[in-house]
């Protein structure tokens, strides 16, 4: 396993082609805009060496028997699924941000489960390839990015109907030694500071769309791969010092990139699906289930930091004992813990798949994520409410550093007497960082937009059974248990009352 | 042949579990059915993928944790019964 420092060093050995703000990034590990995201991912490595956390952050590989980082583990029990979300909450607390590494973890687990089923139907050898790849990832302790979302072009059209066929990643050539792929994946978290990219289809496909049914892995610096790092609200504040960002060390959310594949060669040993269109939807659903399971872990860990920040601001401003403030902070805790319950529930209700790996309960995992598209907006609203208008009107760090204005800011933005003004400013900036900007849309759209969860929830819940239950309770259909309890039918029982 | 039927607790079924029992009783008239593990074959019927019905079952059993259609239910049971008769 690598520790945090070794992970950062490992990134310096790679040469990915990355652009941001019109310039080429020379070193992901050292660029001031990207470095906080790197630090957040590094925490997933560092805690594996801390005896206080290693029980959660490490696991034993079922493939090699070696001790590995849990982010490279294939879940072997429901307890593994639970430990995964415990790990995510912990890392949210330690970084106050997205640490990005869950996507690759979910990708290898989804590939492990789906490749087994593909092989069973078609006699292919994908599962062995996936296992070999996972062994490599575990041995080298790599961070693969999971790349699912295609750029999609005209959303009213299927992949095969697009005017430009490259708007979904596709196979453009099959060769003796591998395949050539072309296309682009959008919003890919942690891509720029990953070692590998795992590509999967983004949707269900039909028989005439085999060229889009492709899953594979390539190094981030494979020839033909270009990444364009996305802008975030306030991202250039990172160049202004360590206060205005709010979370200067670990940034906010994951740092997403558009990844373009311009005729990239993938050797066969890294191809995990190639034309099996009828398994595209399974791979998407299994990956989505794993990824939606996460959000009641990581986002709740980040919420813990926001709740703490809000409570600190309340104390620093002398309002901590006001009943309405206590009530609002309690409500924030309630909302966060409700989401935590969802993640735990879908993990405990997980099950063994034919591959032997475990996956969470899909219905409950989707409920988890759907709550995350809502509750963070409410706990952020409460944080802003308690903090006050100053959350968007604070002077800049540069003005605070300017001796001409610092003394004025120190005097007039003071809260309670025994707290330095700078501490109050830092805490308010943290509330701003966690409750305004990229954090909320990430809660909305990360792991799929709300409607994707609604579709899965509708599909996975048994509405007919619920209708049947209602008919029995309403007295429209016979209640066999009532008859046993009373010894007579409902009709006879109620006729006596009339 | 004695067939033991073992249901999970049925907390949140994804299909009507009783359908499997009904099919078996209708189609396997030569078999005797019990709600007991003391049988030649145990049919575990779980309402969802959690699979609680099969959690502590060992020996000869088949397990259903989703609705797979009548034909597949019968095929799975008959295959297992054939295996048992051969052994």
Interface residues (C-beta under 8 A of the other chain):
Chain A: X349 X350 X351 X352 X361 X460 X462 X465 X468
Chain B: X13 X14 X15 X16 X48 X49 X50 X51 X65
